[in-house]
């Protein structure tokens, strides 16, 4: 009898272990996922997309125009950096241009909007005023013009200082002070005579037509200019 009871107990114990193992295996299968699937996207039934997870709607500038022809190419934006740009009548340095909504084709390239930052070297402006003229940065964000002028039959070395401004699309430096190295009353008297000879009026050249000068500041190496325009033709 003891052997029979022991046998029955052993069989029952083995059965319980099998049932427990199967239960654990089922639970493990339910709460885990196959190896290598941890980065997989959840199914729609398991995870709902939150509003913050959706990509932002496309901005108007990210879409090509509806009338784009088959022989045209559209660029959402276009950037150009050049250390020096030289044309027949001008030299520009550190040129940075950004065009937006650009269409290029057999008729050329046109930017819906174009912004250009460029430095006009002091020597370019000085050459317009005459040989021997020096243009340089002055204190307080101003510019100084140094040149020899003839007044009342005499040659005078004049130093004129003024603030750079934008007038009528041109870079203008009109003297606020004129020094000829003598007494103030003499500088004031002569200043009226020579003022036009030391006034800067420079139109920036060498850039596409349609750009309008917006702002100018004085740097150590020249005048830093910002120009903007709409519907600007970039090439022939």
ABEGO torsion letter per residue (X at the ends): XAAAAAAAAAAAAAAAAAAAAAAAAAAAAAABBBBGAAABBBBAAABBBBAAABBBBBBAAABBBAABBAABBBBABBBBBBABBBBAABBBBGBBBBBBGBBBBAAEBBBABBBBBBBBBAAAAAAAAEBGBBBBBBBGGBBBBBBBBBBGGBBBBBBBBBBBBBBGGBBBBBBABBBAGBBAAAAAAAAAAAAAAABBBBBBBGBBBGBBBABBBBBAAEBBBBBBBBGBBABX
